[in-house]
Amino acid sequence: MTQDKTSEPEDRGAAIGRKAGRLFKRSGPELRRLVEEHRPKLEKASRDAFQYAKEHEDEIRGLAMKGVRMRAGPLGMMVDALAPQPPAPDANAMPVCPSCKATNALAAKFCSQCGTKLAVST
């Protein structure tokens, strides 16, 4: 009787392991198909994100530095106040969306509010 009780959990564990193995084996082709189907979309999203980061590099860097200075507490705020500030971009030079009239970043090609293509500045 003692042997039956100890072998029963082992048999259950082995059965569960076999079922899990079959499940993984059957799901492999479907998983590969899904990966191949969505790979172009993921690669495009990655390229778009990288391009956005390149276009807005100065803004991202400025916000990151401001976050670091704010975490430093009063000392960081004092350094921020004493540090020379970059000149503010001329509001007239900032591209304005022809559709929604929103002001956009200098390097923006599309409106950040509505997505309309902005006129190419020379």
Contact map, one row per residue, 1 for C-alpha under 8 A:
11111000000000000000000000000000000000000000000000000000000000000000000000000000000000000000000000000000000000000000000000
11111100000000000000000000000000000000000000000000000000000000000000000000000000000000000000000000000000000000000000000000
11111110000000000000000000000000000000000000000000000000000000000000000000000000000000000000000000000000000000000000000000
11111111000000000000000000000000000000000000000000000000000000000000000000000000000000000000000000000000000000000000000000
11111111100000000000000000000000000000000000000000000000000000000000000000000000000000000000000000000000000000000000000000
01111111110000000000000000000000000000000000000000000000000000000000000000000000000000000000000000000000000000000000000000
00111111111000000000000000000000000000000000000000000000000000000000000000000000000000000000000000000000000000000000000000
00011111111100000000000000000000000000000000000000000000000000000000000000000000000000000000000000000000000000000000000000
00001111111110000000000000000000000000000000000000000000000000000000000000000000000000000000000000000000000000000000000000
00000111111111000000000000000000000000000000000000000000000000000000000000000000000000000000000000000000000000000000000000
00000011111111100000000000000000000000000000000000000000000000000000000000000000000000000000000000000000000000000000000000
00000001111111110000000000000000000000000000000000000000000000000000000000000000000000000000000000000000000000000000000000
00000000111111111000000000000000000000000000000000000000000000000000000000000000000000000000000000000000000000000000000000
00000000011111111100000000000000000000000000000000000000000000000000000000000000000000000000000000000000000000000000000000
00000000001111111110000000000000000000000000000000000000000000000000000000000000000000000000000000000000000000000000000000
00000000000111111111000000000000000000000000000000000000000000000000000000000000000000000000000000000000000000000000000000
00000000000011111111100000000000000000000000000000000000000000000000000000000000000000000000000000000000000000000000000000
00000000000001111111110000000000000000000000000000000000000000000000000000000000000000000000000000000000000000000000000000
00000000000000111111111000000000000000000000000000000000000000000000000000000000000000000000000000000000000000000000000000
00000000000000011111111100000000000000000000000000000000000000000000000000000000000000000000000000000000000000000000000000
00000000000000001111111110000000000000000000000000000000000000000000000000000000000000000000000000000000000000000000000000
00000000000000000111111111000000000000000000000000000000000000000000000000000000000000000000000000000000000000000000000000
00000000000000000011111111100000000000000000000000000000000000000000000000000000000000000000000000000000000000000000000000
00000000000000000001111111110000000000000000000000000000000000000000000000000000000000000000000000000000000000000000000000
00000000000000000000111111110000000000000000000000000000000000000000000000000000000000000000000000000000000000000000000000
00000000000000000000011111111100000000000000000000000000000000000000000000000000000000000000000000000000000000000000000000
00000000000000000000001111111110000000000000000000000000000000000000000000000000000000000000000000000000000000000000000000
00000000000000000000000111111111000000000000000000000000000000000000000000000000000000000000000000000000000000000000000000
00000000000000000000000001111111100000000000000000000000000000000000000000000000000000000000000000000000000000000000000000
00000000000000000000000001111111110000000000000000000000000000000000000000000000000000000000000000000000000000000000000000
00000000000000000000000000111111111000000000000000000000000000000000000000000000000000000000000000000000000000000000000000
00000000000000000000000000011111111100000000000000000000000000000000000000000000000000000000000000000000000000000000000000
00000000000000000000000000001111111110000000000000000000000000000000000000000000000000000000000000000000000000000000000000
00000000000000000000000000000111111111000000000000000000000000000000000000000000000000000000000000000000000000000000000000
00000000000000000000000000000011111111100000000000000000000000000000000000000000000000000000000000000000000000000000000000
00000000000000000000000000000001111111110000000000000000000000000000000000000000000000000000000000000000000000000000000000
00000000000000000000000000000000111111110000000000000000000000000000000000000000000000000000000000000000000000000000000000
00000000000000000000000000000000011111111100000000000000000000000000000000000000000000000000000000000000000000000000000000
00000000000000000000000000000000001111111110000000000000000000000000000000000000000000000000000000000000000000000000000000
00000000000000000000000000000000000111111111000000000000000000000000000000000000000000000000000000000000000000000000000000
00000000000000000000000000000000000001111111100000000000000000000000000000000000000000000000000000000000000000000000000000
00000000000000000000000000000000000001111111110000000000000000000000000000000000000000000000000000000000000000000000000000
00000000000000000000000000000000000000111111111000000000000000000000000000000000000000000000000000000000000000000000000000
00000000000000000000000000000000000000011111111100000000000000000000000000000000000000000000000000000000000000000000000000
00000000000000000000000000000000000000001111111110000000000000000000000000000000000000000000000000000000000000000000000000
00000000000000000000000000000000000000000111111111000000000000000000000000000000000000000000000000000000000000000000000000
00000000000000000000000000000000000000000011111111100000000000000000000000000000000000000000000000000000000000000000000000
00000000000000000000000000000000000000000001111111110000000000000000000000000000000000000000000000000000000000000000000000
00000000000000000000000000000000000000000000111111111000000000000000000000000000000000000000000000000000000000000000000000
00000000000000000000000000000000000000000000011111111100000000000000000000000000000000000000000000000000000000000000000000
00000000000000000000000000000000000000000000001111111110000000000000000000000000000000000000000000000000000000000000000000
00000000000000000000000000000000000000000000000111111111000000000000000000000000000000000000000000000000000000000000000000
00000000000000000000000000000000000000000000000011111111100100000000000000000000000000000000000000000000000000000000000000
00000000000000000000000000000000000000000000000001111111100000000000000000000000000000000000000000000000000000000000000000
00000000000000000000000000000000000000000000000000111111100000000000000000000000000000000000000000000000001100000000000000
00000000000000000000000000000000000000000000000000011111111100000000000000000000000000000000000000000000101000000000000000
00000000000000000000000000000000000000000000000000001111111110000000000000000000000000000000000000000000000000000000000000
00000000000000000000000000000000000000000000000000000001111111000000000000000000000000000000000000000000000000000000000000
00000000000000000000000000000000000000000000000000000001111111100000000000000000000000000000000000000000000000000000000000
00000000000000000000000000000000000000000000000000001001111111110000000000000000000000000000000000000000000000000000000000
00000000000000000000000000000000000000000000000000000000111111111000000000000000000000000000000000000000000000000000000000
00000000000000000000000000000000000000000000000000000000011111111100000000000000000000000000000000000000000000000000000000
00000000000000000000000000000000000000000000000000000000001111111110000000000000000000000000000000000000000000000000000000
00000000000000000000000000000000000000000000000000000000000111111111000000000000000000000000000000000000000000000000000000
00000000000000000000000000000000000000000000000000000000000011111111100000000000000000000000000000000000000000000000000000
00000000000000000000000000000000000000000000000000000000000001111111110000000001000000000000000000000000000000000000000000
00000000000000000000000000000000000000000000000000000000000000111111111000000000000000000000000000000000000000000000000000
00000000000000000000000000000000000000000000000000000000000000011111111100010000000000000000000000000000000000000000000000
00000000000000000000000000000000000000000000000000000000000000001111111110111011000000000000000000000000000000000000000000
00000000000000000000000000000000000000000000000000000000000000000111111111011000000000000000000000000000000000000000000000
00000000000000000000000000000000000000000000000000000000000000000011111110010000000000000000000000000000000000000000000000
00000000000000000000000000000000000000000000000000000000000000000001111111111000000000000000000000000000000000000000000000
00000000000000000000000000000000000000000000000000000000000000000000111111111000000000000000000000000000000000000000000000
00000000000000000000000000000000000000000000000000000000000000000000010111111100000000000000000000000000000000000000000000
00000000000000000000000000000000000000000000000000000000000000000000100111111110000000000000000000000000000000000000000000
00000000000000000000000000000000000000000000000000000000000000000001111111111111000000000000000000000000000000000000000000
00000000000000000000000000000000000000000000000000000000000000000000110111111111100000000000000000000000000000000000000000
00000000000000000000000000000000000000000000000000000000000000000000000001111111110000000000000000000000000000000000000000
00000000000000000000000000000000000000000000000000000000000000000000100000111111111000000000000000000000000000000000000000
00000000000000000000000000000000000000000000000000000000000000000100100000011111111000000000000000000000000000000000000000
00000000000000000000000000000000000000000000000000000000000000000000000000001111111000000000000000000000000000000000000000
00000000000000000000000000000000000000000000000000000000000000000000000000000111111100000000000000000000000000000000000000
00000000000000000000000000000000000000000000000000000000000000000000000000000011111110000000000000000000000000000000000000
00000000000000000000000000000000000000000000000000000000000000000000000000000000011111000000000000000000000000000000000000
00000000000000000000000000000000000000000000000000000000000000000000000000000000001111100000000000000000000000000000000000
00000000000000000000000000000000000000000000000000000000000000000000000000000000000111110000000000000000000000000000000000
00000000000000000000000000000000000000000000000000000000000000000000000000000000000011111000000000000000000000000000000000
00000000000000000000000000000000000000000000000000000000000000000000000000000000000001111100000000000000000000000000000000
00000000000000000000000000000000000000000000000000000000000000000000000000000000000000111110110000000000000000000000000000
00000000000000000000000000000000000000000000000000000000000000000000000000000000000000011111110000000000000000000000000000
00000000000000000000000000000000000000000000000000000000000000000000000000000000000000001111110000000000000000000000000000
00000000000000000000000000000000000000000000000000000000000000000000000000000000000000000111111000000000000000000000000000
00000000000000000000000000000000000000000000000000000000000000000000000000000000000000001111111000000000010000000000000000
00000000000000000000000000000000000000000000000000000000000000000000000000000000000000001111111100000011110000000000000000
00000000000000000000000000000000000000000000000000000000000000000000000000000000000000000001111110000011110100000000011010
00000000000000000000000000000000000000000000000000000000000000000000000000000000000000000000011111001111000000000000010000
00000000000000000000000000000000000000000000000000000000000000000000000000000000000000000000001111111111000000100001010000
00000000000000000000000000000000000000000000000000000000000000000000000000000000000000000000000111111000000000000001010000
00000000000000000000000000000000000000000000000000000000000000000000000000000000000000000000000011111000000000000101000000
00000000000000000000000000000000000000000000000000000000000000000000000000000000000000000000000011111100000000001100000000
00000000000000000000000000000000000000000000000000000000000000000000000000000000000000000000000111111110000000000000000000
00000000000000000000000000000000000000000000000000000000000000000000000000000000000000000000000110011111000000111000000000
00000000000000000000000000000000000000000000000000000000000000000000000000000000000000000000011110001111100000000000000000
00000000000000000000000000000000000000000000000000000000000000000000000000000000000000000000011110000111110100110000000000
00000000000000000000000000000000000000000000000000000001000000000000000000000000000000000000011000000011111100000000000000
00000000000000000000000000000000000000000000000000000000000000000000000000000000000000000000111000000001111100000000000000
00000000000000000000000000000000000000000000000000000011000000000000000000000000000000000000000000000000111110000000000000
00000000000000000000000000000000000000000000000000000010000000000000000000000000000000000000001000000001111111110000010000
00000000000000000000000000000000000000000000000000000000000000000000000000000000000000000000000000000000001111100000111100
00000000000000000000000000000000000000000000000000000000000000000000000000000000000000000000000000000000000111110011110000
00000000000000000000000000000000000000000000000000000000000000000000000000000000000000000000000010000101000111111111110000
00000000000000000000000000000000000000000000000000000000000000000000000000000000000000000000000000000101000101111110000000
00000000000000000000000000000000000000000000000000000000000000000000000000000000000000000000000000010100000000111110000000
00000000000000000000000000000000000000000000000000000000000000000000000000000000000000000000000000110000000000111111000000
00000000000000000000000000000000000000000000000000000000000000000000000000000000000000000000000000000000000001111111100000
00000000000000000000000000000000000000000000000000000000000000000000000000000000000000000000000011100000000001100111110000
00000000000000000000000000000000000000000000000000000000000000000000000000000000000000000000000000000000000011100011111000
00000000000000000000000000000000000000000000000000000000000000000000000000000000000000000000001111000000000111100001111100
00000000000000000000000000000000000000000000000000000000000000000000000000000000000000000000001000000000000010000000111110
00000000000000000000000000000000000000000000000000000000000000000000000000000000000000000000000000000000000010000000011111
00000000000000000000000000000000000000000000000000000000000000000000000000000000000000000000001000000000000000000000001111
00000000000000000000000000000000000000000000000000000000000000000000000000000000000000000000000000000000000000000000000111
